[in-house]
Every structure is written in C-alpha cells, then in structure tokens.
Amino acid sequence: MKIKILGTGCMKCRKLEQETANALVELGLAADIEKVTELDKILQYDVMMTPGLVINEKVKVFGRVPRGAEIKRWIQEEL
C-alpha cells in the first residue's frame, strides 16, 4: 500500500500525517507514508488545497484533515 501526504509541511499537513499513522497502528497495518512537498508534484494530483491524502495513487481527500475513522475506512477500502 502506498500512502502519500501532500503538503508543504504546514501544521495541518503534520496533523494529517499523524492521524494517518495512528489509523495504521489501530488497524494493525504497516505502510510507508511518503511526504510530497514539491508544489509541481502536488498539482499533478489536481489538489488545489493542502493537505491531501493519496492512497494507492487515489486522492481520498484534500483541503482538510479528516477524522481517524474516515482514514481507516479509506485504508480498508484499498486493501
């Protein structure tokens, strides 16, 4: 499973990274979380607001930090 956090390193981006890591722990799964900070790479996902969450190359959310339950659901959908 490939998980990417899209963002320049703002507080919301760090929060999304932490929430994603927590969701993985709660699900008992291991996955690498890649941080994508370059604006040109972020724009390749058609994300206009950060943070963004990409799982298996599918944009799940952008512009907000979702609740842990949402993140867990998206991860389970991609298993």
TIGU-349692 format. One record per residue: residue in three letters; x, z, y of N, C-alpha, C, O in turn. Coordinates in steps of 0.02 Angstrom, whole numbers. Example, Ala and Ser with C-alpha at 12.3 -4.5 7.8 and 13.67 -1.06 7.14 Angstrom:
<recs>
<rec r="ALA" n_x="660" n_z="390" n_y="-284" ca_x="615" ca_z="390" ca_y="-225" c_x="660" c_z="390" c_y="-165" o_x="712" o_z="423" o_y="-166"/>
<rec r="SER" n_x="642" n_z="354" n_y="-112" ca_x="684" ca_z="357" ca_y="-53" c_x="645" c_z="394" c_y="2" o_x="670" o_z="402" o_y="57"/>
</recs>
This chain:
<recs>
<rec r="MET" n_x="42" n_z="0" n_y="-59" ca_x="0" ca_z="0" ca_y="0" c_x="44" c_z="0" c_y="62" o_x="92" o_z="39" o_y="67"/>
<rec r="LYS" n_x="29" n_z="-44" n_y="108" ca_x="65" ca_z="-48" ca_y="171" c_x="22" c_z="-20" c_y="227" o_x="-34" o_z="-43" o_y="237"/>
<rec r="ILE" n_x="48" n_z="29" n_y="263" ca_x="13" ca_z="59" ca_y="319" c_x="56" c_z="52" c_y="381" o_x="115" o_z="68" o_y="380"/>
<rec r="LYS" n_x="25" n_z="28" n_y="435" ca_x="61" ca_z="20" ca_y="497" c_x="23" c_z="54" c_y="553" o_x="-39" o_z="50" o_y="557"/>
<rec r="ILE" n_x="60" n_z="88" n_y="596" ca_x="32" ca_z="117" ca_y="657" c_x="56" c_z="72" c_y="714" o_x="116" o_z="65" o_y="724"/>
<rec r="LEU" n_x="10" n_z="44" n_y="750" ca_x="27" ca_z="0" ca_y="806" c_x="23" c_z="41" c_y="871" o_x="-28" o_z="71" o_y="886"/>
<rec r="GLY" n_x="78" n_z="41" n_y="908" ca_x="78" ca_z="77" ca_y="971" c_x="148" c_z="88" c_y="997" o_x="197" o_z="80" o_y="960"/>
<rec r="THR" n_x="152" n_z="105" n_y="1060" ca_x="216" ca_z="111" ca_y="1093" c_x="246" c_z="180" c_y="1089" o_x="300" o_z="193" o_y="1116"/>
<rec r="GLY" n_x="212" n_z="226" n_y="1055" ca_x="238" ca_z="294" ca_y="1047" c_x="203" c_z="345" c_y="1090" o_x="229" o_z="400" o_y="1101"/>
<rec r="CYS" n_x="145" n_z="328" n_y="1115" ca_x="108" ca_z="375" ca_y="1157" c_x="81" c_z="433" c_y="1115" o_x="88" o_z="433" o_y="1054"/>
<rec r="MET" n_x="51" n_z="481" n_y="1147" ca_x="25" ca_z="540" ca_y="1113" c_x="-28" c_z="520" c_y="1061" o_x="-29" o_z="548" o_y="1006"/>
<rec r="LYS" n_x="-72" n_z="473" n_y="1078" ca_x="-124" ca_z="452" ca_y="1030" c_x="-93" c_z="417" c_y="970" o_x="-118" o_z="424" o_y="914"/>
<rec r="CYS" n_x="-40" n_z="380" n_y="981" ca_x="-6" ca_z="346" ca_y="926" c_x="24" c_z="397" c_y="878" o_x="18" o_z="389" o_y="817"/>
<rec r="ARG" n_x="56" n_z="448" n_y="905" ca_x="85" ca_z="500" ca_y="863" c_x="30" c_z="538" c_y="826" o_x="39" o_z="557" o_y="768"/>
<rec r="LYS" n_x="-26" n_z="550" n_y="859" ca_x="-83" ca_z="584" ca_y="827" c_x="-110" c_z="542" c_y="769" o_x="-125" o_z="570" o_y="716"/>
<rec r="LEU" n_x="-117" n_z="477" n_y="779" ca_x="-141" ca_z="434" ca_y="725" c_x="-93" c_z="434" c_y="667" o_x="-114" o_z="435" o_y="609"/>
<rec r="GLU" n_x="-29" n_z="434" n_y="681" ca_x="21" ca_z="436" ca_y="627" c_x="14" c_z="501" c_y="587" o_x="16" o_z="500" o_y="526"/>
<rec r="GLN" n_x="5" n_z="557" n_y="622" ca_x="-2" ca_z="622" ca_y="589" c_x="-67" c_z="625" c_y="548" o_x="-67" o_z="648" o_y="491"/>
<rec r="GLU" n_x="-122" n_z="601" n_y="576" ca_x="-186" ca_z="601" ca_y="541" c_x="-182" c_z="557" c_y="478" o_x="-211" o_z="574" o_y="426"/>
<rec r="THR" n_x="-147" n_z="502" n_y="483" ca_x="-139" ca_z="457" ca_y="425" c_x="-97" c_z="491" c_y="371" o_x="-114" o_z="487" o_y="312"/>
<rec r="ALA" n_x="-43" n_z="523" n_y="391" ca_x="-1" ca_z="559" ca_y="343" c_x="-41" c_z="614" c_y="309" o_x="-35" o_z="625" o_y="249"/>
<rec r="ASN" n_x="-81" n_z="650" n_y="348" ca_x="-123" ca_z="704" ca_y="320" c_x="-173" c_z="676" c_y="270" o_x="-184" o_z="706" o_y="217"/>
<rec r="ALA" n_x="-203" n_z="619" n_y="285" ca_x="-251" ca_z="588" ca_y="240" c_x="-218" c_z="569" c_y="174" o_x="-247" o_z="579" o_y="121"/>
<rec r="LEU" n_x="-158" n_z="543" n_y="178" ca_x="-122" ca_z="525" ca_y="116" c_x="-108" c_z="587" c_y="74" o_x="-116" o_z="585" o_y="13"/>
<rec r="VAL" n_x="-88" n_z="641" n_y="106" ca_x="-75" ca_z="704" ca_y="69" c_x="-138" c_z="729" c_y="36" o_x="-138" o_z="748" o_y="-22"/>
<rec r="GLU" n_x="-193" n_z="729" n_y="74" ca_x="-257" ca_z="753" ca_y="47" c_x="-281" c_z="711" c_y="-12" o_x="-313" o_z="737" o_y="-58"/>
<rec r="LEU" n_x="-265" n_z="647" n_y="-11" ca_x="-285" ca_z="602" ca_y="-66" c_x="-234" c_z="603" c_y="-123" o_x="-246" o_z="574" o_y="-176"/>
<rec r="GLY" n_x="-178" n_z="636" n_y="-112" ca_x="-126" ca_z="639" ca_y="-163" c_x="-91" c_z="573" c_y="-174" o_x="-69" o_z="557" o_y="-229"/>
<rec r="LEU" n_x="-86" n_z="534" n_y="-120" ca_x="-54" ca_z="468" ca_y="-124" c_x="10" c_z="467" c_y="-83" o_x="19" o_z="506" o_y="-36"/>
<rec r="ALA" n_x="54" n_z="422" n_y="-102" ca_x="115" ca_z="412" ca_y="-64" c_x="116" c_z="340" c_y="-38" o_x="100" o_z="293" o_y="-74"/>
<rec r="ALA" n_x="134" n_z="334" n_y="24" ca_x="140" ca_z="267" ca_y="54" c_x="187" c_z="273" c_y="114" o_x="189" o_z="325" o_y="148"/>
<rec r="ASP" n_x="224" n_z="220" n_y="127" ca_x="266" ca_z="219" ca_y="186" c_x="223" c_z="201" c_y="246" o_x="181" o_z="156" o_y="243"/>
<rec r="ILE" n_x="234" n_z="237" n_y="300" ca_x="199" ca_z="222" ca_y="363" c_x="250" c_z="191" c_y="410" o_x="299" o_z="222" o_y="430"/>
<rec r="GLU" n_x="237" n_z="128" n_y="427" ca_x="281" ca_z="91" ca_y="472" c_x="254" c_z="95" c_y="543" o_x="194" o_z="85" o_y="554"/>
<rec r="LYS" n_x="298" n_z="110" n_y="590" ca_x="278" ca_z="110" ca_y="660" c_x="296" c_z="43" c_y="691" o_x="354" o_z="22" o_y="688"/>
<rec r="VAL" n_x="247" n_z="10" n_y="720" ca_x="259" ca_z="-55" ca_y="753" c_x="252" c_z="-41" c_y="828" o_x="198" o_z="-27" o_y="853"/>
<rec r="THR" n_x="309" n_z="-46" n_y="864" ca_x="309" ca_z="-29" ca_y="934" c_x="319" c_z="-88" c_y="980" o_x="308" o_z="-83" o_y="1041"/>
<rec r="GLU" n_x="340" n_z="-145" n_y="953" ca_x="352" ca_z="-204" ca_y="994" c_x="286" c_z="-237" c_y="1013" o_x="246" o_z="-253" o_y="970"/>
<rec r="LEU" n_x="276" n_z="-247" n_y="1078" ca_x="213" ca_z="-273" ca_y="1103" c_x="195" c_z="-341" c_y="1073" o_x="137" o_z="-353" o_y="1056"/>
<rec r="ASP" n_x="244" n_z="-385" n_y="1065" ca_x="229" ca_z="-451" ca_y="1037" c_x="204" c_z="-446" c_y="965" o_x="161" o_z="-485" o_y="944"/>
<rec r="LYS" n_x="231" n_z="-399" n_y="926" ca_x="208" ca_z="-390" ca_y="857" c_x="139" c_z="-358" c_y="855" o_x="99" o_z="-375" o_y="812"/>
<rec r="ILE" n_x="126" n_z="-312" n_y="901" ca_x="60" ca_z="-281" ca_y="905" c_x="7" c_z="-334" c_y="920" o_x="-47" o_z="-334" o_y="890"/>
<rec r="LEU" n_x="22" n_z="-378" n_y="967" ca_x="-25" ca_z="-430" ca_y="987" c_x="-39" c_z="-480" c_y="931" o_x="-91" o_z="-513" o_y="931"/>
<rec r="GLN" n_x="6" n_z="-487" n_y="883" ca_x="-6" ca_z="-531" ca_y="826" c_x="-66" c_z="-508" c_y="784" o_x="-95" o_z="-547" o_y="747"/>
<rec r="TYR" n_x="-83" n_z="-444" n_y="790" ca_x="-142" ca_z="-417" ca_y="754" c_x="-205" c_z="-420" c_y="797" o_x="-257" o_z="-394" o_y="776"/>
<rec r="ASP" n_x="-202" n_z="-453" n_y="854" ca_x="-259" ca_z="-457" ca_y="901" c_x="-283" c_z="-388" c_y="923" o_x="-343" o_z="-377" o_y="933"/>
<rec r="VAL" n_x="-237" n_z="-342" n_y="930" ca_x="-252" ca_z="-275" ca_y="953" c_x="-236" c_z="-272" c_y="1027" o_x="-179" o_z="-283" o_y="1048"/>
<rec r="MET" n_x="-287" n_z="-257" n_y="1067" ca_x="-278" ca_z="-256" ca_y="1140" c_x="-269" c_z="-185" c_y="1167" o_x="-247" o_z="-176" o_y="1224"/>
<rec r="MET" n_x="-287" n_z="-135" n_y="1127" ca_x="-278" ca_z="-65" ca_y="1147" c_x="-246" c_z="-28" c_y="1089" o_x="-265" o_z="-37" o_y="1031"/>
<rec r="THR" n_x="-199" n_z="14" n_y="1105" ca_x="-168" ca_z="56" ca_y="1053" c_x="-198" c_z="126" c_y="1057" o_x="-225" o_z="145" o_y="1109"/>
<rec r="PRO" n_x="-193" n_z="164" n_y="1004" ca_x="-159" ca_z="149" ca_y="942" c_x="-200" c_z="104" c_y="897" o_x="-261" o_z="96" o_y="906"/>
<rec r="GLY" n_x="-167" n_z="76" n_y="848" ca_x="-201" ca_z="35" ca_y="798" c_x="-178" c_z="56" c_y="729" o_x="-121" o_z="77" o_y="719"/>
<rec r="LEU" n_x="-223" n_z="50" n_y="681" ca_x="-208" ca_z="65" ca_y="611" c_x="-219" c_z="3" c_y="569" o_x="-273" o_z="-25" o_y="569"/>
<rec r="VAL" n_x="-167" n_z="-17" n_y="533" ca_x="-169" ca_z="-76" ca_y="490" c_x="-153" c_z="-53" c_y="419" o_x="-102" o_z="-21" o_y="407"/>
<rec r="ILE" n_x="-198" n_z="-69" n_y="372" ca_x="-187" ca_z="-52" ca_y="302" c_x="-189" c_z="-117" c_y="263" o_x="-239" o_z="-153" o_y="265"/>
<rec r="ASN" n_x="-135" n_z="-130" n_y="226" ca_x="-130" ca_z="-193" ca_y="187" c_x="-145" c_z="-254" c_y="230" o_x="-181" o_z="-299" o_y="210"/>
<rec r="GLU" n_x="-116" n_z="-253" n_y="290" ca_x="-122" ca_z="-309" ca_y="338" c_x="-193" c_z="-319" c_y="365" o_x="-208" o_z="-373" o_y="392"/>
<rec r="LYS" n_x="-237" n_z="-270" n_y="358" ca_x="-305" ca_z="-274" ca_y="386" c_x="-311" c_z="-221" c_y="441" o_x="-298" o_z="-162" o_y="430"/>
<rec r="VAL" n_x="-330" n_z="-243" n_y="501" ca_x="-340" ca_z="-196" ca_y="556" c_x="-403" c_z="-156" c_y="542" o_x="-457" o_z="-184" o_y="534"/>
<rec r="LYS" n_x="-395" n_z="-90" n_y="538" ca_x="-452" ca_z="-46" ca_y="524" c_x="-482" c_z="-17" c_y="588" o_x="-542" o_z="-7" o_y="592"/>
<rec r="VAL" n_x="-440" n_z="-4" n_y="637" ca_x="-464" ca_z="25" ca_y="700" c_x="-410" c_z="15" c_y="753" o_x="-351" o_z="11" o_y="738"/>
<rec r="PHE" n_x="-432" n_z="12" n_y="815" ca_x="-385" ca_z="13" ca_y="871" c_x="-419" c_z="41" c_y="932" o_x="-480" o_z="39" o_y="938"/>
<rec r="GLY" n_x="-379" n_z="68" n_y="977" ca_x="-404" ca_z="96" ca_y="1040" c_x="-429" c_z="168" c_y="1036" o_x="-451" o_z="196" o_y="1086"/>
<rec r="ARG" n_x="-424" n_z="198" n_y="977" ca_x="-445" ca_z="268" ca_y="969" c_x="-412" c_z="298" c_y="908" o_x="-385" o_z="262" o_y="865"/>
<rec r="VAL" n_x="-414" n_z="364" n_y="905" ca_x="-389" ca_z="399" ca_y="846" c_x="-449" c_z="419" c_y="803" o_x="-489" o_z="461" o_y="824"/>
<rec r="PRO" n_x="-456" n_z="389" n_y="745" ca_x="-514" ca_z="404" ca_y="702" c_x="-507" c_z="473" c_y="669" o_x="-452" o_z="501" o_y="665"/>
<rec r="ARG" n_x="-562" n_z="498" n_y="644" ca_x="-562" ca_z="561" ca_y="607" c_x="-528" c_z="550" c_y="540" o_x="-524" o_z="494" o_y="515"/>
<rec r="GLY" n_x="-503" n_z="605" n_y="512" ca_x="-469" ca_z="602" ca_y="447" c_x="-512" c_z="572" c_y="392" o_x="-487" o_z="536" o_y="349"/>
<rec r="ALA" n_x="-577" n_z="588" n_y="393" ca_x="-622" ca_z="562" ca_y="342" c_x="-626" c_z="486" c_y="344" o_x="-629" o_z="453" o_y="292"/>
<rec r="GLU" n_x="-625" n_z="458" n_y="404" ca_x="-626" ca_z="384" ca_y="410" c_x="-562" c_z="355" c_y="382" o_x="-565" o_z="305" o_y="345"/>
<rec r="ILE" n_x="-507" n_z="384" n_y="399" ca_x="-442" ca_z="359" ca_y="374" c_x="-440" c_z="362" c_y="298" o_x="-418" o_z="315" o_y="266"/>
<rec r="LYS" n_x="-462" n_z="417" n_y="270" ca_x="-463" ca_z="424" ca_y="197" c_x="-507" c_z="371" c_y="165" o_x="-489" o_z="342" o_y="113"/>
<rec r="ARG" n_x="-564" n_z="357" n_y="195" ca_x="-609" ca_z="306" ca_y="168" c_x="-576" c_z="238" c_y="168" o_x="-580" o_z="201" o_y="119"/>
<rec r="TRP" n_x="-543" n_z="221" n_y="223" ca_x="-510" ca_z="156" ca_y="229" c_x="-453" c_z="150" c_y="177" o_x="-444" o_z="97" o_y="147"/>
<rec r="ILE" n_x="-416" n_z="204" n_y="168" ca_x="-362" ca_z="203" ca_y="119" c_x="-391" c_z="192" c_y="49" o_x="-364" o_z="152" o_y="10"/>
<rec r="GLN" n_x="-444" n_z="228" n_y="33" ca_x="-475" ca_z="221" ca_y="-33" c_x="-503" c_z="150" c_y="-44" o_x="-499" o_z="124" o_y="-99"/>
<rec r="GLU" n_x="-529" n_z="119" n_y="9" ca_x="-554" ca_z="51" ca_y="3" c_x="-499" c_z="2" c_y="-14" o_x="-511" o_z="-50" o_y="-46"/>
<rec r="GLU" n_x="-438" n_z="17" n_y="6" ca_x="-382" ca_z="-28" ca_y="-3" c_x="-342" c_z="-15" c_y="-66" o_x="-293" o_z="-50" o_y="-80"/>
<rec r="LEU" n_x="-362" n_z="35" n_y="-105" ca_x="-326" ca_z="49" ca_y="-168" c_x="-338" c_z="-5" c_y="-219" o_x="-312" o_z="-2" o_y="-275"/>
</recs>
